[in-house]
Amino acid sequence: MDKLECSDCRANYPVVDGVPVLLVDADDQASSAIRQFYSNAWKRDEQHELRARVLHNDLSDLGERYAAVNEQKFERHFEGGGGYFLDAGCGALPRVSFGKRFAHHVCLDFSLDGLIECRRALGERAITVCGSVLKMPLKTSICDGVLAAHCIYHIERERQHQAVSEMSRVLAAGRMLIFYANPNALERRVIRGLKRLMGRGGWPDVPQITDNFYYYAHPIDRMLGFLHDEFPDSAVNVLPLRLVSTTVSVRAFRVKVLGHAFFYAFRAVEKLAPRSARPARLVTYVVDRPTKR
């Protein structure tokens, strides 16, 4: 099959490498910039590593461990399973373990390269759809679980609520998680102090994330407002995901001798205040919708 036809409007949509392309045109600068960036970022480099992982992630042993342990604690929110699990804006990195109790793992992204990688990771459980989180080509109340991992803050600041609204529309009864950033985190205050003490050259040189893509994180209270507006029937909460960002961890963990000390210090603080999100650099918004609408 090389195309799909809408039974209502008779519009045709291409199918590329088995992935239906149901993507609306980018109509704002942020969407265009992100789409352009990831048109190459989910391809593999000469070392067969995904370029976006090299740019965005701390691939050291401690960095990978730090990211994994902090995300894994949220897998319990999807223990009930169900029919369809939506991995929104997943790129080439589907959260396989989050959706393992669901019959189908729906990967929605605008990168064909990323979706092909998702299909390789998930096998027959994958339903890959090339589309936008701002206008999801999915039925209303079709999903029993939704995860948006580190993608919403790449949407234009005034349209992020639109993505939240779309996730509300497709979620029936179940849980929704958003991995997001906290612009007022303790890390930012500490970094400003360190810069005054150490100067701009105080950290070891490391690869930097390129700056040709859009990023904006709303404060916690603003995001909670979006969620309460879109999920008035649901319990809404915010929990800490990580005390520090990748930008800091990649520097801290590579400091000779002290790398492990930084790792255990970060983890110790996170364990002391397991429900205090406001100091954390990365947070998780949790929505629990108890009944189908």
Sequence and secondary structure as in RCSB ss.txt:
>XXXX:A:sequence
MDKLECSDCRANYPVVDGVPVLLVDADDQASSAIRQFYSNAWKRDEQHELRARVLHNDLSDLGERYAAVNEQKFE
RHFEGGGGYFLDAGCGALPRVSFGKRFAHHVCLDFSLDGLIECRRALGERAITVCGSVLKMPLKTSICDGVLAAH
CIYHIERERQHQAVSEMSRVLAAGRMLIFYANPNALERRVIRGLKRLMGRGGWPDVPQITDNFYYYAHPIDRMLG
FLHDEFPDSAVNVLPLRLVSTTVSVRAFRVKVLGHAFFYAFRAVEKLAPRSARPARLVTYVVDRPTKR
>XXXX:A:secstr
  EEE TTT  EEEEETTEEB      SHHHHHHHHHHHHHTSB TTS BHHHHHHS  SHHHHHHHHHHHHTTG
GGGTT EEEEEEET TT   TTTTTTEEEEEEEES HHHHHHHHHHHGGGEEEEE BTTB  S TT EEEEEEES
 GGGS GGGHHHHHHHHHHHEEEEEEEEEEE TT HHHHHHHHHHHHH TT S       SSS      HHHHHH
HHHHH TTSEEEEEEEESS HHHHHHHTTSTTTHHHHHHHHHHHHHHSTT  TT SEEEEEEEE S  
